[in-house]
Amino acid sequence: MKDLRKSKKKYAQNLRTKSQIKHLWNESNALLKAGKKDEAKEAMKSFQQAIDKAAKKGVVMKNKANRRKSTLMKKLVK
């Protein structure tokens, strides 16, 4: 029973983290499409911090985090 409670709590926490990462990803992409590079840089900074933290905790795979960061940086350079 205790293990079940712990896993439910961890699952909910991981969902919140993934949701936050998706929100920051979409925000960064929207700013890049709108051509607001300065604001996009700030959004990317917070995205990178959030995804690195999630990768460190095992919520997101490390390679996926690196791939997402790389993709955003490529879009910023264009």
WOWO-V272417 format. One record per residue. N is the residue number from 1. PHI is phi in radians with two decimals (NA if undefined). PSI is psi in degrees with one decimal (* if undefined). BURIAL is I if it has 24 or more other ideal C-beta (glycine too) atoms within 12 Angstrom, else O. Layout:
n,phi,psi,burial
N,PHI,PSI,BURIAL
N,PHI,PSI,BURIAL
This chain:
n,phi,psi,burial
1,NA,-44.5,O
2,-1.10,-39.8,O
3,-1.11,-37.4,O
4,-1.13,-42.2,O
5,-1.10,-43.2,O
6,-1.11,-42.4,O
7,-1.20,-36.6,O
8,-1.12,-42.1,O
9,-1.13,-44.1,O
10,-1.16,-38.2,O
11,-1.07,-45.4,O
12,-1.12,-39.4,O
13,-1.16,-41.5,O
14,-1.14,-37.2,O
15,-1.11,-41.7,O
16,-1.07,-43.5,O
17,-1.12,-46.1,I
18,-1.10,-38.2,I
19,-1.12,-41.9,O
20,-1.11,-42.1,O
21,-1.10,-43.8,I
22,-1.07,-40.9,O
23,-1.09,-45.9,O
24,-1.15,-36.9,I
25,-1.08,-49.2,I
26,-1.15,-38.0,O
27,-1.11,-45.1,I
28,-1.09,-44.2,I
29,-1.11,-39.9,O
30,-1.13,-41.1,O
31,-1.16,-37.3,I
32,-1.16,-40.5,I
33,-1.16,-32.8,O
34,-1.36,-11.3,O
35,1.50,14.9,O
36,-1.65,81.3,O
37,-1.20,-37.3,O
38,-1.14,-44.0,O
39,-1.20,-34.3,O
40,-1.14,-37.1,I
41,-1.06,-42.9,O
42,-1.13,-42.2,O
43,-1.14,-38.2,I
44,-1.16,-36.5,I
45,-1.07,-46.2,O
46,-1.19,-34.4,O
47,-1.10,-45.3,I
48,-1.10,-41.3,I
49,-1.10,-44.6,O
50,-1.15,-43.5,I
51,-1.28,-33.4,I
52,-1.13,-41.2,O
53,-1.13,-41.0,O
54,-1.16,-38.6,I
55,-1.17,-37.2,I
56,-1.12,-36.9,O
57,-1.49,-9.1,O
58,1.55,11.3,O
59,-1.27,-38.0,I
60,-2.17,144.4,I
61,-1.17,145.2,O
62,-1.05,-42.1,O
63,-1.16,-36.2,O
64,-1.15,-40.7,O
65,-1.08,-45.9,I
66,-1.13,-38.2,O
67,-1.13,-43.1,O
68,-1.12,-43.4,I
69,-1.11,-42.8,I
70,-1.10,-42.3,O
71,-1.07,-43.9,O
72,-1.14,-40.8,I
73,-1.13,-37.5,O
74,-1.11,-40.3,O
75,-1.17,-34.5,I
76,-1.18,-39.0,I
77,-1.20,-33.7,O
78,-1.08,*,O
